[in-house]
């Protein structure tokens, strides 16, 4: 009895998410086909020029925009940012420092501080057991 190995595939949207790029900005051949796990690994290990360019210049999907601005995805929405942004647009926002961005960065910093405090408390609890 021989074992048959199925090739795992994923939708282009899933692959784009794993690659950290905006699906609509990818080449048509990427958007129109399925992506195998091996193809995804190859794209990650040795990205083609279109992928390097998208990662460098955008447009970037919301999770990437949020990370580059130091805010949450919800914070982007509260700030009115609902569309993908290019690296240039992100840098312009960083320079402009609109009120919503400063407020959301402060909120994000507070969330991180609380998370670190909780982590410390849990660690202390485990050590006292």
N, C-alpha and C positions, 0 to 999 in steps of 0.2 A: 504494500500500500504506500503510495507516494503522497507526500504532503503538498498541497497546493497553496501557495502563498498569494493572498490577495494584495493588490497594491492599494494602500489607503489614499483616497483622494479627498479634496475639500473644494468647496465653492470658492470662486475668486474673492468674494467678500471676506471670507474667513482667512484666506491667505494674505490679503491686503492688510487685514487687521494684525495678523501675526508679524507682518513685515513693517508695520507702523506707517503705512502710506494710505493716501486717499484713493479709494478704488476708482473714482471717475477720472482721475488723472493718469491712471495706468494705461499702457497700450491696449488697443482693441483685442489683440490676440490673448492677452492676459485675462481681460474681462469676460471673454466669450467662451473660455474653456474651463475644464476642471484642472486643479493643480494637485499633483501627487506629492506625497510626503518627501520623496527623493528630490523632486523639482524645487520644493520649498527650501529644503536643506541646501541645495545647490545655489539658490538665489541668496540665501543668507551667508553662505561661505564665500561666494564670489559674485557679488552683485553686479549685474550689467549696468551700463552707463545710465539707462533710463531710471533705474532704481536708485543709483547714487545721486542723480540729479534731483529726483523727487524728495529724497531724504534731506538733501542739502538745501533746496530752494522751495519745496512745497509745490502745490498747496498741501497743507498738513491736515490730517483729521483732528477732530476735537480733542481726543486724549493727548495728542502730541502738542497741540496749541496750548492746552491747559498746563501741561508739564513745562513747556518753554516759558510760560508766563508766571509759573509758580502759583497757580490757582486750581480749584476743582472744576470739573466739567459743569457742575451746577453754577459755579461762580461765573463761568463764561456766559451761560444763559442769562443770569441776572444782569450781567454787564451788556447784554444785547448782542453778543457775538454768537451767531448761529451758523455762520458759513465757514468753510475751511479758509485758513489764512496762509499766505506765503510767508517765508522767513522774513522778507522785507517788511511786510505788514506787521509781523510780530515785533520786529526790532523798532518800528515806528511807534507802536503802542508802548513799548518799554521806555522809549525816549519821552513820549508825551505824558506818561504817568497819569492817566485819567483817574478821577476820584474813585470810580468803581473798581479799578485795578488795584489801587492802594488798599481799599477796604477789603477786597477779596484776598489779597496777599496776607493782610493782617489776620483775617479769619482762618486762612490755611495754616499760618504759623501757629495760631492758637490751637488748632486741631492737632497739629503735629506735637506740640508741647504736651497736650493732654494725653495723647497716645503714648508718648514716652514716659509720662508719669504713671499711667496705668501699667505699662510694661514693667517699670521698676517695682511697683506695688506687688504685682503678681510674682515677680522674681523673689521679692522679700518674703512673701507668703509661703512660697515653695521651700525656701531655705529654712524657715522656722518650723516646718513640719517634721 
